[in-house]
Amino acid sequence: MEYEFLRDLTGAVKVRMSMGHEAVGHWFNEEVEGNLALLDDVEAAAGDVKGSERQWQRVGHEYTLWMDEEEVIIRANLLSLEGDEMEEGMNYYDEESLCFCGVEDFLAVIAAYRNFLHGR
């Protein structure tokens, strides 16, 4: 999983992810937006579910993060629409709206994000 951190004209940090992991970048850009308390919650949850059968979920405004001991799933909330709301034969384009990655990889992105925010 490759990623890049950038600052926009206002100084806000933007995360750009490699293909297949775009939803991770969208989650950072839409849900985190520098909210380190949310990252603290995710890191604490990763510790809580490690070595257990438990799962953890955080529903955000645009994206939901789901985690178990081994995997993180980030899904756009609009993907939870019922199938009968779509026209027959239509599918949502979800390449950028759904992502699966390992917990350790995700925690590494969080650590890199924190370092970028603090200019390290």
C-alpha positions in Angstrom: 0.0 0.0 0.0 1.6 3.2 -1.2 0.6 6.6 0.1 1.6 10.3 -0.1 0.8 13.2 2.1 0.3 16.7 0.7 -0.7 20.1 2.0 -3.3 22.1 0.0 -3.3 25.8 -0.4 -4.9 26.3 3.0 -2.3 24.1 4.7 -4.7 21.2 5.3 -3.1 17.7 4.9 -4.4 15.6 2.1 -3.7 11.8 1.8 -3.4 10.2 -1.6 -3.3 6.4 -1.7 -2.4 3.9 -4.4 -5.0 2.2 -6.6 -7.2 -0.2 -4.6 -6.6 1.7 -1.4 -8.2 5.1 -2.3 -10.9 4.7 0.3 -8.2 4.9 3.0 -7.2 8.3 1.7 -10.8 9.4 1.5 -11.3 8.3 5.1 -8.4 10.4 6.2 -9.5 13.4 4.1 -13.2 13.2 5.0 -13.3 11.8 8.5 -9.9 12.5 10.2 -9.0 16.0 8.9 -6.4 16.4 11.6 -8.6 14.9 14.4 -5.9 13.1 16.3 -8.5 12.0 18.9 -10.1 9.8 16.2 -6.7 8.3 15.4 -6.2 7.7 19.1 -9.5 5.8 19.2 -8.6 3.7 16.2 -5.2 2.8 17.7 -6.8 1.9 21.0 -9.4 -0.2 19.3 -6.6 -2.1 17.4 -5.1 -3.0 20.8 -8.5 -4.0 22.2 -9.3 -6.4 19.3 -5.8 -7.9 19.0 -5.8 -11.5 20.1 -9.5 -11.7 20.3 -12.6 -12.5 18.2 -14.0 -9.0 18.8 -14.7 -6.4 16.1 -14.8 -2.6 16.3 -16.6 -0.2 14.1 -16.7 3.6 13.7 -19.4 5.1 11.6 -18.4 8.5 10.2 -20.2 11.1 8.2 -19.0 9.7 4.8 -17.1 6.5 5.6 -17.3 3.6 8.1 -14.2 1.9 9.4 -14.5 -1.7 10.6 -11.7 -3.6 12.2 -11.0 -7.0 13.6 -7.7 -8.6 14.8 -6.3 -8.9 11.2 -8.1 -6.6 8.8 -9.4 -3.1 8.4 -12.3 -2.4 6.0 -13.2 1.2 5.0 -16.5 1.6 3.2 -18.3 4.6 1.9 -21.6 5.0 3.7 -23.5 5.4 0.4 -22.6 1.8 -0.4 -25.1 0.7 2.3 -28.0 1.8 0.2 -30.5 -1.0 -0.4 -30.3 -2.7 -3.8 -33.9 -1.9 -4.7 -33.1 1.8 -4.7 -30.9 1.3 -7.8 -32.2 1.0 -11.3 -32.2 -2.6 -12.6 -28.8 -3.5 -14.1 -27.0 -0.6 -12.4 -24.1 -1.0 -10.0 -22.3 1.6 -7.9 -18.7 2.2 -8.9 -17.1 1.1 -5.6 -13.4 0.9 -6.5 -12.7 4.1 -4.6 -15.4 3.5 -2.0 -14.4 0.2 -0.4 -11.0 -0.9 0.8 -9.5 -3.9 2.7 -6.1 -3.8 4.3 -4.1 -5.3 7.1 -4.3 -3.7 10.6 -0.5 -3.4 10.8 -0.4 -1.6 7.4 -3.2 0.7 8.4 -1.5 1.6 11.7 1.7 2.3 9.8 -0.2 4.9 7.7 -1.6 6.4 10.9 1.9 6.7 12.3 3.2 8.3 9.1 0.2 10.7 9.0 1.0 11.8 12.6 4.7 12.3 11.7 3.7 14.4 8.6 1.4 16.6 10.7 4.2 17.3 13.2 6.7 17.9 10.4 8.9 14.9 11.2 
